[in-house]
Structure formats: structure tokens, C-alpha cells
Amino acid sequence: MRFSLGQKILLWIVLIIGVFGVILLTWENRQYRSSGVHQLLQQARGIYHYVVLTRQLISELKGVYIKEGATYKRMTPSAFTAKLTSYAGQKAPFYLKIAVSESSDPSHVPDEFEKRAIDILTKEGKKEFWEIQHHQRNYKFRYAGPLIFENQCQSCHSRIPTKRILGCISIGLDANKFFHNLNRDILHYTIYMVLSLIVILVLLWFMLRSYVLKPLSLLNKAAERVKNEDFSVRVNLKASKEWENVGENFNNMVSALAKRHSALQEEAETAVKQLRKAYEELKRTEKYKSDFFTNITHDLKTPITAMKGAINLLDRKCSAKEATYVEILQRNIEKLSSMVQDLLDCSRLESGELELQLEDADLAEVLEDAILIAMPLAWKKKIKLDYQVPDEPSIAKIDKKRIEQVIINLLSNAIKFSPKGQKVEISLSRDNSFWKIQIQDHGPGIPKEEQKRVFDKFFHRTESKYDSGMGLGLAIAKGIVEAHGGKIGLFSEEGKGSKFYFLIPQAN
């Protein structure tokens, strides 16, 4: 799925603002939380130092006396702490406890938090330990400071060595109100941020649409009309001074294109007229050439036929001494007759006047007939003709005479270009929906640069001692095969011979 420019920009704006909002909310959340925890920590520290200082003062005074009724009762630091603990649990918003390791007094037995605190205060030498405990929707801030027996404590606790941490003063603060307020403030701040970001997004999108997307859309529509050769289009961009300059330049460009398009149309019309005139001239020239070849070949056939009759008559009446000259005349008249027939066939192929007498025939029989005709030429050069045909009938709708002519042309070339004593390999096989006839010789091969021209009219191999005809045989073979709906081609490598092949559609 491809997004438009507006969608991409909107997506990036949302992404940037979203990331910025998340970072800001996270930072504010941490700041609120850090500030609140710091306040709770300061409160716990104050309570701890108040308890420690009070205990130290009472210890230095060797206890204080409190009136209870008509008598006075001495209060030790431990008693004061116990009283304060009881009072804090009932009337103060905090929890206070003296936790002592290995204490036999259940009120001083440490809980899990206090055990961890005593362990950390004792082993790591820290001056305080605190954590926030959360269970369901209840929050509690726990604080612990070291419980140290100073010299003044010896008056009551003579068995306990001084400067030793025996436990901790544990303080607990109710943090529900703080965290509930924190969550409420974060929610309000989140709503405020989301609304602010939405407003910013709407304003940015409105600005983007007004000053970027709308002018681009107008330019795009105008460009589409120019693409469809509507050069009357003009744009009026008033979004900003810069867009006005762009619109003015676009209009000037369209005006220049309109003028150039008009000039090109005139030039194209002139060129088309000239091409049409040249084409008509070429058609006339081709017709003249075709008519020339057709007429001259027809005109040549009549005297050649007369010459053949005269030579046959001379052959019957001449002496043995004159027979050699008559044979030379006969051979050259036959060659001249063949050349004239080739010219006539080539002319008919070019003009599309070659008529095919199509019928269902077995290509194997046509191939064998052509081989028999070419056999004397092969015997003369002591060349062996090796051919293979399939066991199944190879039926195709063909003009037997013309296909035989194609095979003879290819076979004659193969024999002509093969060294004496070699062999020519002929095969007939099935190739998908075609019958394929291949003729392989072991002659000098054809250079790569000449292979594309061998089927052209009047083509002769460069520096070839074998070329003696007019160069029409392969051109005629190509025309006959293509007239049957087939294809002709070759594979050749210099020094390794050539393989000519042609394909004829199988009969339906």
C-alpha cells in the first residue's frame, strides 16, 4: 500500500508528537514520584532523628520522672519509645517500632522489612534504608534507621557494648493519599497533554494542508492535464509568495510547451507527409522491381525452352565429336533455367503470390525423395548421406514439391561445402507441435558475423571458393518454410561444420 504525501507527513507528525508526549509524560511521572518520595523520606528522617535525640536526652538525664496521680514514675528511653510507639499507632499518621535482633520481647521482633534493614545497616554500614510497599491499592512508606547504644546507655544496659547496632528504629508512613493524588495528577496531566497535542496536531495539519498539500494538489492536477496534452491549463497559487512564484514559473513553462508542441505537430505532419510520399515511391519501386523480375523471368523462360528443344534436336543428330559441345550447352541451359526459376520463385515470395498446393503428406517420404534426387551429387564427391526418420508417421499439411525444394537446397549446400569422403547427417524428429528436419555437414562452417545474412537474397560468402550461384537458394527456402507457418535457422562454428534446420507444424 502506497501512502500519499499528506498521509506520510501526518503519520510522521503523529509519530513525532506521540514520542515527544510519551517521553514528557514519563519524565513528569518520574519527577512527581521522586518529589513525593523525597517528601516522605524527609518526614521519616525527621521522626527518626526526633526519636533518637529524645532517647539520647532522656539517657543523659538518667531518665525523667512523670507524675502519675500522686506519685512520680521514672521513664527510661525504652519506656518513652514504647509509649511513643503506642501513641503513634493510635493518634499519629505514622507507625513507629523498635526492632531488635534476637529479641525475646514480641513487640521488638523484626518483620521481613526490618530484618532486611538490620542486615543492610549492619553489614553494609548504611545510615538508613527505605522502600515503598504496595499491596492492591494500599501504599506504605517504610523507613529504618540504626538503633545504636551510646555510652550514656550503659546506665540501663550495662551488659550491652557501646557503639553497636542492635536493631533499627522502624517508621511507617501511610502513602495512600500521596500516591492516589500522584495518579490523579498524572491522569490530569496526561489528559492535558493529549488534548494539547491534538490541538497542536490539528493546527499543524491545517497549516500543512493550506500551505503545502493544497498547492501541490493543484500543481499535480495541472500536470496531469498537461500530460494529456491540455496546454490551456493555468494555476493560481496564493498560499504564499513562494508558491506564487512557482505558479508563475509553471504557467510560463506550460506556455512554452504549448508553443513547442504546436511546432512539433507541424514538423510531424510535414515529416509524415514526406514519409508517406517516400513510402509510395518505395512501393512503386518495389512493384517495378517485382514486375521487372516477373516479366524478365517469364520472358527468359520462352527462349530457354526453345533452346532446350533445339539442343535436344542437335543431340539426336550430332556426331560423336560434337556431342561434348552439346552436353556443355545442355548443362549450362539447365543451370540458366534453374536460375530463372529461382528468380521467379523469389519474386513470387516477395509479392505474396506464391501459391501452395497443401495436402496431408508424410515428411519422411518427402525427405527420402529429396535424398534420392541429391544422391548423384553426393556420389560424385564420395559423401555418405546418413539419415534417420521416426518410426511413427510424420504427417503435416504441406506442398510436397516446395518442401522437397527446401530439402534439396539445404542438402545441396551441405554436400557442396563438405570435404570429399565426409558424411552429411539428416534427421527428422518431433519438436513439440512441430516436425524438425536437420541437415548437418562437416565443412568449414560459417563465420559468426555472416550467420545472420545467409538467408538474405544474393548473399555470397566472403572469400568462398564454393559460391557459384546467385545466392537465392536459402532465401527461397526461408520464404517457403515461413509460408507453411514454420521457422528456419542454423547452428555453425568455424572449422566444425554447419547444422541447418527447419520446423513445419504437425497436422491437426
N, C-alpha and C positions, 0 to 999 in steps of 0.2 A: 504494500500500500504506500503510495507516494503522497506526501503532505504538501500543501501549498505553502507559499512563503509566510502568509499570515498565520497559518496553523503552527508552523515551525517557530516563529517569533513568539507567539502566545505560549507555546509549550516551554520555550526557554525562559520566558518571563516568570511563568508559574513555578518552574523548577528553581530559578534563582531566588525568587521571593520565598518559596517554600523552604529551601535550605537555610536562607537567612533567618526566617522565622523560627525554625526548629533550633538553630544554634542559639538565637537570642533567648528563646523560652528555656532552653536547657541551662544557659548561663544564669538567667534570672532565678530559676528554680534553685540552683546551687547557692546563689548569693543569699536568697531568702532563708534557705535552710541553714547555711553557715552562720548567718547573723542570729537566727533564733537559737541555734545550738550554743553559740557563744554567750548569749544572754543566760541560758540555762546553766552553762558552765560557771559563769561568774556568780550566779546565785548560789550554786552548790559550794563553790570555793568560799564564799562569804560565810555560809553556815558552818563549813568545816573549820575555818580559822576562828570563828566565834566560839565554837565548842572547845577547840584546842586552847585558846587563850583563857577561856573561863576555867578550864580544868587546871591550867598552869597557875592561875591566880589563886584558886582555892587550895592547890597543893602548897604554894609558897606560904599561905596563911595558916597552914596546918589544919585546914578545914574551916567552915563557917558555921555559926550557930543560928538556927531558925527557931523562932518561937512557935510552939505547938501547944496551944491552950495556956496553962500557967507555967509551963516549963520550956526550956530551950533544948533543942536537939542538934547535935553536931552533924554537919553534912560534908561528906568526903567528895572528891571529884567523881568517883564512880557513882555515888548516890545522886549527885547532881545530874550526871549524864543519864542515869536511869529515869530520873524524874523528867528530864527534858525529853527523853525518848517517848515516855508515856504521854506527855503533854503534846508533843508534835504529832503523834498519831491521832489525837482527838481534835485539836483545835488549830493546828498549823497546816499550811498546804504543802508540807513536806514530810518525809519519812526519815527517821534517824535511828541508827543502831550501832552498838559497839560489837564488832565481830572479832573473836579471839580464837586462834587455832588451838585445838585440843582443849577446849573449854568444857567443864562439867556443868556449867550453867546453861540450860536450854536457850535462854534469851540471848546468849552470846555466841551460840553455834552458827558458823557462817553458812550461807546458802551458796549455790553454784557460782553466782557472780562474785560474791565476797571471797570465795576460795580462789578464783582466778586472780582477783585483785591482790590478795595477800601474797600469792605466789609471784606475781609480777613485781609488786613493791619490794618483796624480799630479795628475789634473785636478780632482778634487772636494775634495782636501785632507783626506780622511778618515783617521783614525788606525788603522783596521782594517777588514777585510772578511771575511765568513764566509758559508758556505752548507752545507746538508746535501745530499749526493749519494746517490741511491738507484738501484741497479741490481738488478732482480729482488728477491732477499731480502737483499741486502747494503747496509748503510748506512755512510756515511763522513762525518765532520765535517771540513770543510776550513776552515782559518783562514789569513789572510795579514796580516802587519804590515809597515810600510815598512822598507826597508833604506837607512839614511841614513849617509853618510860624514861624521864629525865632524872637528875639527881634528887630533885625535890620530891619525887615519887617514893623514895626509899622509906619515908616515914610510915607509909601504909603498906608498901610492898617491898619489904626488906629482902625477900628471897629472889626477887627478880632483878637481874643485872640491868644497869642503866644503858641507855643508847641502843636499845634493842627493839626491833619491830615485832610486836607480839600479835598484832592483828591490824584491823583497819577501822576507821570511822566511816560507816556506810550511810549515804544520804540518798534518798529517792525523791524525785520531784514529779508531780503529775504534769505530763506534757501533752495531754489530750487537747486542751484548749489551744496550745501553740500550734500543733500540727493540723488541727481542724481549721484554724484560721489560715495557716500556711496553704493548705489545699484549696480553701476558698479563694484566697488571694491569687493563687496560681491559676485557678479556673477563670476568675475575672480577668486576670491579665491575659490569659490565652484568648478569651473571647474578644478582648480589646485588640489584641494583636491580629487575630484573624480578620476582624472587621476592618481594621486599618489596612491590612494587606489587600483585602478585597477592594477597598476604595482605591488604594494605590494601583491595583491591577486594572480596575475599570478605567481610571484616568489615563494610565499608560496605554491601554488598548484603544481608547478613544483618540488619544494623541497619535498613536501609530497608524490607526485607520485613516485619520484625517490627513496626516502629513506624509504618509508613506504608501499605504496599501491602496487607497483610492486613486492617487495619481498613477501608480503602477498599473492598476486595473484599466484605467483609461488608455494608457500607453499600449498595454497588451491588446486591447480590443482594436485600437487603431492599427497596430502592427498586423493583426490578423486580416484586417480589411486590405492593407497594402499587399499582404501575401496573396490575397485573392484578386490582385490587380485592380483594386479600387483606389485610385490615386487622388480622388476628390476628398478624402478624409483629412480632417484637421483636428488638432487637440487644443483645448483651452485649460491650462493648468494654473489655478490661482492659489494653490496651497501655500506657496512661499515664493520669494523672489528667485530662488534657485530653480524651483520647478517651472516657473515662467520661462526662464532661460532654456531649460530642457525642452519645454513645449515649443518654443520658437525655433530652436535648432531642429527638432523633429519635423515641424511643418516645412522648414526650408529644405530638409533632406527629401521629404515626400515630393515637393515641387520639382526638385532636381531629378528625382527618379521618374516622375511623370514625363518630363521633357525627354529624358534619355530613353524611356520606354517607347515613347512615340517615334523617336528617331530610329530605334532598333526595329520597330514594327515596319517602318518604311523600308529600311535596309533589308529586312527579312522578306518582305513582299517582293522587292526587286530581285533578291537572290533566288527566291522560289520561282519567279518568272524565268530567270536565266537558267536555273536547273531544269525547269520543265522544257524549255526550248532545247537545252543540250540533250535532255533525255529523248525528246522526239527525234533530234538529229541522230542520236545513237541508235534508236530503234530503226530509223530508216537505213542507217549504215549497216546495222546487223541484218536487216531484211535484204539489203542489196547484196551483202556478203553471202547470206544463206541462199538467196536466189541465184547468185553467181555460181556457187559450188553445185547447187542442184542442177542448174541448166548446163554447166560445163561438164558435169559427170554424165548427165543424160546424153549430151551431145557427143561425148567421147565414147560412150558405150556403142553407139551405132557403127562408127568406123572400126572400133576394136572388134566387134562381131564380124564385120566384113573381112577384116584382116585375118581373123581366125579361120573363116571359111576358105579364104584364098590360100592360107598356109596349109590347111588340111588337103586342099586340092593339089598343091605343089608336092606335098609329102607323098601322095599316091603316085605322082607322075615323074618325080625327080629321080635321078640316078643315085647310085650309092655314094658317089663322090660329093654330090650336092646335099646329101641327107644331113650331114653335120651342120651345114649352114641353116637348113630348115629347122633342125632341132633347136639351134640358138634362137632363131626367130620365134619359135613356139614358146620357149621358156620365157623370153622377155615379154611376149604378148600376154602370157598368163600373169606375169608379175605386174604388167601395166593394168590388166583387167582387175587384179586384186586391189591395186592402189586406187583405181577409180571407184571400185565398190566400197572401199574404206572411206573415201571422201563422201560418197553418197550416204553411207550409214551415219557418219559423223554429222553431216548436215541435217539429216532427219532427226537425230537425237537432240541437236540443239534447238530445232524448231518444234520439237514435241510431236512430230509427225510419224515417228517410228511405230508401226503397228505390230502388236504382239499377237500371235496365234496361241492363246493359252489353252492348256489341256492338262489333265492329271497324268503325270508320267513318273516313271521310276528313274531317279537321278543316277542310280548305279548303271542302268542300261545306257543312258546318255554319256556317262563318263567312259564306259568301255568302248562305245562307238568312237568317241573323240580320241582315245588312246590308239585304237586301230588305225585311224587316219594319220596320227603323228608317228606311228611306228616306223615307217620307212626313213624318216628324218633321224630317228634315234639309231637305227641300224647303221646308217651312213657314218655316224660318229662313234659307233660301238658303245652306246649308252644304254644301260639296262633301265627299263621302266618297271618300277616296283609299286604296285597299288593294292590298297585294302578297301573293302566295302563291307558294310554291316550285314549281318545275317537277315535282318528284318527288311521289308520293302521300304525304300526311301521315297515316298510319294510326295510330289509337290506340283502345284499348278504353274506350269512354265511353258514357254515357247521353246520346244526341243531344239530347233535349229539354232536359235540365238544363244541358248545356254551352251550348246555344243561349240558354237563360235567362240564364246568366252573361254572355255576349257582349252580349245586348240590354241588360242592366242597365248594364254599363260603357259601352256605346255611347250609351245614352240620357243618361247623366250627361255624357258628353263633348259631346254635341250641346247639352244644356241649358246648360252652362257656357261654351260658345263664343259669341263675339260674332257677329252676323249678317255674312254674306259671307266668313267664315273657312272653313278646311277641317279635317277630322278625318282623321288618318292611321292606317290599320290595317295591321298586318303579321303574317304567320305565317312562322316560321323555325325551323330546328333549333338546339337548345341542348344539346349533349352528348347524353344519352339522353332528352331531353325535347323536346316541341314547345312553342314560345313564341309566344303571341299578345299583341301590344302595341297599345294604343289611345292615341294622342297627340292632345290638344286644345291650343288656344292661348287658353285662358281666363285667369281671374285668378290661378290657382294656389292652393295650399293652404298656409297658414302652417305653419312647421316644428313648432310646438308642438301642432298639431292632426293632423299626419300619422299619428301612432301610434293615433289614435282613430277614423279614418274607417271602419274595418271593425267598429266596435262597434255593437251594436243601439241603435236610436233616437238615433243621433248626428246632430246638426244643426250645420252650420257657424255660427259666431257672426257675427251681422250679415250674413247672406247673403240676398239677395233672391231666390235661385233655389230655396231649400229649401222644398218644399211637401208632400213625402211624410212617411212615418213614420220614415224613416231605417233601413229594413230591407234595402234592395236590396244594398248592399255586404256586409252581414253574411251574407246568404243566398248571395251569390256566393262569399264566402270559404269557407263551410261546404261548398258543392257541390264546389269545387276540391279542398279538403283531403280530402273523401270519395273523390275519384278518386286520391288519393296525390300531389297536386300542391301548388303553392305559388302564392300571390298577393301582389302588392306594388305599390309605386308610387314614382315619382320626381317631385318637384314643386318649383317655385321661384316665389315670389310674383311676379306680373306676367309670367311666361313660360309659363304653362300647366302641365298635369299629364300624366304618362305612366303609365297603369295597365298592368300585365302579369300574366299567369298562365302557369304551366308545367303541362303534362299529360304523364305518362310515355308514351313511344312503345310501340307494341305489340311484343311479343316475336316 
